[in-house]
């Protein structure tokens, strides 16, 4: 059996939140063995140095608000490379199954009869606040944490219950929410969220360029606009934000 006649497979690998050292051991091992690496833009580029010298590396990430490749193309690319008998690593920032469209890719590949595996990653929803001194749960501050996407699919009717979120308490973590922050915070405030609720935005978390903007729920969007905060960034809303003053930078 020649190398290319074997049956290919796809590994959906979480790259972690930004620090290349936060990829899992299993994820790194797969990068070293992959024939093809298809990656997003939010990965630490240093991770690609683990690739074999003859590995094919394909960037399908997002730049300047525009995708280099649409999801249908990515799905087809994953399938075609696997059908060539190749070991394919789909390298995604954070965790593949938390707002990473990994579930959609796995579903497509299964329907194509391709073996697919997932290697969970350290999600930015928890790791980025933690490194900024903000634990998303704490016995004295929050027993629940809610994770929200700030960027819904354009062809999907919004199903976020903002009134429920405003009343549930605990911690809210909004990912991919910079462009829609003003709109989303207004929805929460209109739904009854206390405007004095502490909030923080962590820009480029888990990297050397990490920056944090603090404020109250009523002002955080305006502060971020004035500070020219850009993606990637994580928004945290809740009393746990107050712990950052005591804990500080935990990188």
Number of C-alpha atoms within 10 A of each C-alpha: 5 6 10 13 11 14 14 21 22 26 22 25 29 30 32 29 29 26 18 18 15 20 25 17 10 12 23 20 12 19 25 18 16 22 22 23 26 19 22 23 16 20 22 19 13 10 18 18 10 15 20 16 9 9 18 13 16 13 13 17 17 14 11 7 8 9 13 15 13 12 14 10 11 17 16 15 14 24 23 15 17 25 20 15 17 21 24 26 30 25 28 26 24 28 26 26 21 20 18 15 13 19 15 13 24 22 12 18 20 13 10 13 11 19 16 19 13 19 20 21 25 20 21 24 25 20 21 31 27 21 21 25 21 27 20 27 18 16 8 8 18 17 12 14 20 16 15 19 14 21 16 16 9 7 6 7 8 9 7 12 11 19 15 13 18 18 13 14 18 20 25 24 24 22 21 18 24 24 16 14 20 17 13 18 21 18 16 21 17 14 16 15 22 16 16 13 16 20 26 27 29 23 22 21 25 25 16 10 8 17 15 18 16 19 19 18 23 20 16 22 27 14 16 21 14 9 10 8 20 14 16 17 23 24 27 29 25 25 22 25 25 17 15 19 11 9 14 13 15 12 14
